[in-house]
């Protein structure tokens, strides 16, 4: 039976890969624009979100997942509105909106600092997960080595060569996720057929449950990358790409969490950053190796992209007074401090709060823009309420214990 399950998972993975490299799809402009935010949304979050929600919320995990996706969709709506307004204004924006935009750019650059540490700490954990040195110390050493490698490459050569990995890693990741979901679906229906589905009570309730959910926003983050593809795509394509990316990622996440939370008992396995490996070994023995391959390629390319993005933002915001290379060095220094002082779950909560600050400022920009546009003025109170929600996430987001 395990051999047949392995074969089916591998077949599903290869079929998804074949679809992703199909020239008609791969060359479609909207799909190319969609790939970047889609890969960001379901990148790292996919690796840790399932075990966290399963262990923390039990049978209510799909509801929490739906809530996270809804909040992300609302923040995405504010950013999509801002894309349209910027296109309409053609660079002539009120001073308040310009200042808020500058503040949000600083917030995003800072969020990138934490997200790189998040990505590479997952890289370290998954990198040692199937080796004889599978422990926290060696994971942190591997993370530190990759941080220093990224600094060395960025300082001496720039990231152009490494950035070419992104498209390949995106294809690998999406194909493996397809195989994982296929395997989970098969396992779910086997459990359902033998009346072994799990209805586990939540471990968290009340405010503690809300605070941990606030601290997981980073796991559905990434849709905002559509906002910064202006050099490659027109505003309508970027707006459509974000809509598609959020719709597809929501569908994937809801299917994934639904199958996982009702078929695998959360109390059977210890919750750590690589818990998904042990969980998926139950589903199909081939999945742990596939997941490690997806994790290593995805986390490295995401870290390179965010390091490059942060360095470029800081150089632009300081008008070149802080060179890109210096920004890289500061980012790596922050990454090393976070790596050796916090665990992955704490870094996730800090990253969530950092991105929530960026989303708060984007919602404030949307509120200000809506208020000055007569036809959109009715949207302003909703965007202000969204900014308030973002502020609450910044203040109260908590990590999984």
C-alpha positions as CSV (number, residue, x, y, z in Angstrom):
1,X,0.0,0.0,0.0
2,X,2.8,2.6,0.8
3,X,4.4,1.8,-2.5
4,X,1.1,2.5,-4.4
5,X,0.6,5.7,-2.4
6,X,4.1,6.9,-3.2
7,X,3.5,6.2,-6.9
8,X,0.2,8.1,-6.9
9,X,1.8,11.1,-5.1
10,X,4.7,11.2,-7.4
11,X,2.4,10.9,-10.4
12,X,0.3,13.9,-9.2
13,X,3.5,15.9,-8.6
14,X,4.8,15.2,-12.1
15,X,1.4,16.0,-13.6
16,X,1.2,19.3,-11.9
17,X,4.8,20.1,-13.0
18,X,3.9,19.3,-16.6
19,X,0.9,21.7,-16.4
20,X,3.0,24.4,-14.9
21,X,5.7,24.2,-17.7
22,X,3.1,24.0,-20.5
23,X,4.1,26.9,-22.8
24,X,0.6,28.2,-23.2
25,X,0.3,28.7,-19.5
26,X,3.9,29.6,-18.7
27,X,3.9,32.4,-21.3
28,X,0.5,34.0,-20.4
29,X,1.2,37.5,-19.0
30,X,-1.5,37.3,-16.3
31,X,-0.2,33.9,-15.1
32,X,3.4,35.1,-15.1
33,X,2.3,38.1,-12.9
34,X,0.2,35.8,-10.7
35,X,3.1,33.3,-10.0
36,X,5.1,35.8,-8.0
37,X,2.4,36.6,-5.3
38,X,1.1,33.1,-5.4
39,X,4.5,31.6,-4.6
40,X,5.0,34.1,-1.8
41,X,1.6,33.4,-0.2
42,X,1.8,29.6,-0.1
43,X,5.6,29.4,0.3
44,X,6.8,29.2,3.9
45,X,3.3,29.3,5.4
46,X,2.4,26.0,3.8
47,X,5.2,24.3,5.7
48,X,4.3,25.4,9.2
49,X,0.6,26.5,9.1
50,X,-1.0,23.0,8.9
51,X,0.7,21.7,12.1
52,X,0.2,25.0,14.0
53,X,-3.5,25.2,13.2
54,X,-4.1,21.5,13.8
55,X,-2.4,21.6,17.2
56,X,-3.9,24.9,18.3
57,X,-7.4,24.8,17.0
58,X,-8.2,21.2,16.3
59,X,-11.6,20.8,14.5
60,X,-11.9,24.6,14.2
61,X,-8.6,24.9,12.2
62,X,-10.5,25.3,8.9
63,X,-12.5,28.2,10.4
64,X,-9.3,29.9,11.5
65,X,-7.8,29.3,8.1
66,X,-10.8,30.9,6.5
67,X,-10.5,33.9,8.9
68,X,-6.8,34.4,8.0
69,X,-7.6,34.2,4.3
70,X,-10.5,36.7,4.7
71,X,-8.2,39.2,6.6
72,X,-5.6,38.8,3.9
73,X,-8.2,39.4,1.2
74,X,-9.4,42.6,2.9
75,X,-5.9,44.0,3.2
76,X,-5.3,42.9,-0.4
77,X,-8.4,44.9,-1.4
78,X,-6.9,48.0,0.2
79,X,-3.7,47.5,-1.7
80,X,-5.5,46.8,-5.0
81,X,-7.4,50.1,-4.5
82,X,-4.1,51.9,-4.0
83,X,-2.7,50.4,-7.2
84,X,-5.7,51.8,-9.1
85,X,-5.5,55.2,-7.5
86,X,-1.8,55.6,-8.1
87,X,-2.4,54.7,-11.8
88,X,-5.2,57.3,-11.9
89,X,-3.1,60.0,-10.2
90,X,-0.1,59.5,-12.5
91,X,2.4,60.5,-9.7
92,X,0.4,63.6,-8.5
93,X,-0.6,62.5,-5.0
94,X,-1.5,64.6,-1.9
95,X,1.3,65.1,0.7
96,X,-0.4,63.0,3.3
97,X,-0.6,59.9,1.0
98,X,3.0,60.4,-0.1
99,X,4.2,60.5,3.5
100,X,2.2,57.5,4.4
101,X,3.6,55.7,1.4
102,X,7.1,56.5,2.5
103,X,6.3,55.2,6.0
104,X,4.8,52.0,4.6
105,X,7.9,51.5,2.4
106,X,10.1,51.7,5.5
107,X,7.8,49.2,7.3
108,X,8.0,46.8,4.4
109,X,11.8,47.1,4.3
110,X,11.9,46.3,8.0
111,X,9.4,43.4,7.6
112,X,11.8,42.0,4.9
113,X,14.5,41.9,7.6
114,X,12.4,39.6,9.8
115,X,11.0,37.6,6.9
116,X,14.5,36.6,5.7
117,X,15.3,35.3,9.2
118,X,12.0,33.4,9.1
119,X,12.7,31.8,5.7
120,X,16.2,30.8,6.5
121,X,15.4,29.5,9.9
122,X,13.0,27.2,8.2
123,X,15.7,26.4,5.6
124,X,18.0,25.4,8.5
125,X,15.4,23.3,10.2
126,X,14.4,21.4,7.1
127,X,18.0,21.2,5.9
128,X,19.0,19.0,8.9
129,X,15.6,17.3,9.4
130,X,16.5,14.1,7.6
131,X,20.1,13.9,8.7
132,X,21.9,12.5,11.8
133,X,22.4,16.0,13.1
134,X,18.7,16.9,13.3
135,X,18.8,19.3,16.3
136,X,18.3,23.0,17.0
137,X,22.0,23.9,17.2
138,X,22.9,22.5,13.8
139,X,19.8,24.0,12.3
140,X,20.9,27.4,13.5
141,X,24.5,26.9,12.3
142,X,23.1,26.0,8.8
143,X,20.9,29.1,8.9
144,X,23.8,31.3,9.9
145,X,26.0,29.9,7.1
146,X,23.3,30.6,4.5
147,X,22.9,34.2,5.8
148,X,26.6,34.8,5.5
149,X,26.6,33.2,2.0
150,X,23.8,35.6,0.9
151,X,25.7,38.5,2.3
152,X,28.9,37.4,0.5
153,X,27.1,37.0,-2.9
154,X,25.1,40.2,-2.5
155,X,28.1,42.2,-1.4
156,X,30.5,41.0,-4.2
157,X,28.3,40.0,-7.2
158,X,24.7,41.0,-6.6
159,X,21.8,38.7,-6.8
160,X,21.0,38.5,-10.5
161,X,22.4,35.0,-10.9
162,X,20.7,33.7,-7.8
163,X,17.4,35.3,-8.7
164,X,17.2,33.0,-11.8
165,X,16.4,30.3,-9.3
166,X,13.1,31.8,-8.5
167,X,11.0,30.5,-11.4
168,X,12.5,27.0,-11.0
169,X,11.8,27.0,-7.3
170,X,8.3,28.2,-7.7
171,X,7.5,25.4,-10.2
172,X,9.1,22.8,-7.8
173,X,7.1,24.1,-4.9
174,X,3.7,24.3,-6.6
175,X,4.2,20.8,-8.1
176,X,5.1,19.3,-4.7
177,X,2.2,21.0,-3.0
178,X,-0.1,19.5,-5.6
179,X,1.3,16.0,-4.8
180,X,1.0,16.7,-1.0
181,X,-2.7,17.7,-1.4
182,X,-3.4,14.7,-3.6
183,X,-1.8,12.4,-1.0
184,X,-3.8,14.1,1.9
185,X,-7.0,13.8,-0.1
186,X,-6.4,10.1,-0.6
187,X,-5.6,9.6,3.1
188,X,-8.6,11.6,4.2
189,X,-11.0,9.5,2.2
190,X,-9.4,6.3,3.5
191,X,-9.9,7.5,7.1
192,X,-13.4,8.6,6.3
193,X,-14.2,5.2,4.8
194,X,-13.0,3.4,8.0
195,X,-14.8,6.0,10.3
196,X,-11.5,7.2,11.7
197,X,-11.8,10.9,11.0
198,X,-10.6,13.1,13.9
199,X,-12.7,15.8,15.7
200,X,-10.2,17.1,18.1
201,X,-11.1,19.9,20.6
202,X,-9.1,23.2,20.3
203,X,-6.1,23.6,22.6
204,X,-6.6,27.4,22.5
205,X,-9.7,29.4,23.2
206,X,-10.8,32.9,23.9
207,X,-8.3,35.8,23.6
208,X,-5.3,33.4,23.5
209,X,-6.7,31.9,20.3
210,X,-7.2,35.3,18.7
211,X,-3.7,36.5,19.6
212,X,-2.1,33.5,18.1
213,X,-4.2,33.9,14.9
214,X,-3.0,37.5,14.8
215,X,0.6,36.2,15.0
216,X,0.1,34.0,11.9
217,X,-0.7,36.7,9.4
218,X,2.7,36.3,7.8
219,X,1.7,32.8,6.7
220,X,-0.8,34.3,4.2
221,X,1.4,37.3,3.4
222,X,2.9,37.8,-0.1
223,X,0.0,39.2,-2.1
224,X,1.4,42.7,-1.8
225,X,4.2,41.8,-4.2
226,X,1.8,42.5,-7.0
227,X,1.9,46.1,-5.9
228,X,5.6,46.3,-6.9
229,X,5.5,44.7,-10.3
230,X,4.9,48.1,-12.0
231,X,8.1,47.9,-14.2
232,X,6.8,44.6,-15.7
233,X,3.0,44.8,-15.8
234,X,0.3,47.5,-16.1
235,X,-2.0,48.2,-13.2
236,X,-4.9,46.1,-14.4
237,X,-2.7,43.1,-14.7
238,X,-1.2,43.6,-11.3
239,X,-4.6,43.9,-9.7
240,X,-5.9,40.8,-11.5
241,X,-2.7,38.9,-10.5
242,X,-3.3,39.7,-6.9
243,X,-7.0,38.6,-7.1
244,X,-6.0,35.3,-8.8
245,X,-3.1,34.6,-6.4
246,X,-5.3,35.2,-3.3
247,X,-8.2,33.2,-4.8
248,X,-6.0,30.2,-5.7
249,X,-4.1,30.3,-2.5
250,X,-7.3,30.4,-0.4
251,X,-8.6,27.4,-2.3
252,X,-5.4,25.5,-1.7
253,X,-5.1,26.4,1.9
254,X,-8.7,25.5,2.7
255,X,-8.5,22.1,1.0
256,X,-5.1,21.4,2.7
257,X,-6.2,22.4,6.2
258,X,-9.6,20.7,5.9
259,X,-8.0,17.3,4.9
260,X,-5.2,17.6,7.4
261,X,-7.2,18.7,10.5
262,X,-9.8,16.0,10.2
263,X,-7.5,13.0,9.3
264,X,-4.4,13.5,11.4
265,X,-4.5,13.6,15.2
266,X,-2.4,16.7,16.3
267,X,-1.6,15.3,19.8
268,X,0.2,12.3,18.2
269,X,3.2,14.4,17.2
270,X,5.3,17.1,18.8
271,X,4.8,20.6,17.4
272,X,7.9,22.1,15.9
273,X,9.0,23.8,12.7
274,X,9.3,20.6,10.8
275,X,6.3,18.8,12.2
276,X,4.8,18.6,8.7
277,X,7.5,16.1,7.8
278,X,6.4,13.6,10.4
279,X,2.8,14.2,9.6
280,X,3.2,13.6,5.9
281,X,5.3,10.4,6.5
282,X,2.0,9.0,7.8
283,X,0.3,9.9,4.5
284,X,3.0,8.7,2.1
285,X,6.6,7.8,2.8
286,X,7.8,9.7,-0.2
287,X,6.4,13.0,1.0
288,X,9.1,13.9,3.6
289,X,11.9,13.9,1.0
290,X,9.7,15.9,-1.5
291,X,8.8,18.4,1.2
292,X,12.5,19.0,2.2
293,X,13.3,19.5,-1.5
294,X,10.5,22.1,-1.8
295,X,11.5,23.8,1.5
296,X,15.1,24.2,0.6
297,X,14.5,25.6,-2.9
298,X,11.6,27.8,-1.9
299,X,13.1,29.2,1.3
300,X,16.4,30.1,-0.3
301,X,14.9,31.8,-3.3
302,X,12.4,33.7,-1.1
303,X,15.2,34.9,1.2
304,X,17.2,36.1,-1.8
305,X,14.2,37.9,-3.2
306,X,13.4,39.7,0.1
307,X,17.1,40.5,0.8
308,X,17.3,42.1,-2.6
309,X,14.0,43.9,-2.2
310,X,14.9,45.3,1.2
311,X,18.3,46.5,0.1
312,X,16.8,48.2,-2.9
313,X,14.0,49.8,-0.8
314,X,16.5,51.2,1.8
315,X,18.8,52.6,-0.9
316,X,15.9,54.3,-2.6
317,X,14.4,55.6,0.6
318,X,17.7,57.1,1.8
319,X,18.5,58.4,-1.8
320,X,21.6,56.3,-1.9
321,X,23.0,57.5,1.5
322,X,22.7,53.9,2.7
323,X,24.2,51.8,-0.1
324,X,22.5,48.5,-1.0
325,X,25.5,46.5,0.3
326,X,25.3,48.1,3.7
327,X,21.6,47.4,3.9
328,X,22.4,43.7,3.1
329,X,24.9,43.7,5.9
330,X,22.4,45.1,8.4
331,X,19.8,42.6,7.3
332,X,22.2,39.7,7.8
333,X,23.2,41.0,11.2
334,X,19.6,41.3,12.3
335,X,19.0,37.8,10.9
336,X,21.8,36.3,12.9
337,X,20.6,38.0,16.1
338,X,17.0,36.7,15.5
339,X,18.3,33.2,14.7
340,X,20.3,32.8,17.9
341,X,17.9,34.6,20.3
342,X,14.4,33.4,19.1
343,X,12.8,30.2,17.9
344,X,11.0,29.9,14.5
345,X,7.5,30.4,16.0
346,X,8.6,33.6,17.8
347,X,10.1,34.9,14.5
348,X,6.9,34.1,12.7
349,X,4.9,36.3,15.2
350,X,7.4,39.2,14.9
351,X,7.2,38.9,11.1
352,X,3.4,38.9,11.2
353,X,3.4,42.1,13.3
354,X,5.9,43.8,11.0
355,X,3.8,43.0,7.9
356,X,0.7,44.0,9.8
357,X,2.3,47.4,10.3
358,X,2.8,47.7,6.5
359,X,-0.8,46.6,5.9
360,X,-2.1,49.1,8.4
361,X,-0.3,52.0,6.6
362,X,-1.6,50.8,3.3
363,X,-5.1,50.7,4.7
364,X,-4.6,54.3,5.9
365,X,-3.5,55.3,2.5
366,X,-6.6,53.7,1.0
367,X,-8.8,55.5,3.5
368,X,-7.2,58.9,2.7
369,X,-7.5,58.3,-1.1
370,X,-11.1,57.1,-0.8
371,X,-12.1,60.1,1.2
372,X,-10.9,62.6,-1.4
373,X,-12.5,60.7,-4.4
374,X,-16.2,61.5,-4.3
375,X,-17.3,58.2,-5.9
376,X,-15.2,56.2,-3.4
377,X,-15.8,58.2,-0.2
378,X,-18.1,55.5,1.2
379,X,-15.1,53.1,1.3
380,X,-13.1,55.3,3.7
381,X,-14.7,54.1,7.0
382,X,-14.1,50.5,6.0
383,X,-10.5,51.1,5.2
384,X,-10.1,52.9,8.5
385,X,-11.6,49.9,10.3
386,X,-9.2,47.7,8.5
387,X,-6.3,49.9,9.6
388,X,-7.5,49.5,13.2
389,X,-7.5,45.8,12.8
390,X,-3.9,45.9,11.5
391,X,-2.9,48.0,14.5
392,X,-4.5,45.4,16.8
393,X,-2.4,42.7,15.1
394,X,0.7,44.8,15.5
395,X,0.1,45.2,19.2
396,X,-1.3,41.8,20.2
397,X,0.0,39.2,17.8
398,X,1.4,36.3,19.8
399,X,3.6,33.3,19.0
400,X,2.7,29.6,19.4
401,X,4.0,28.2,22.7
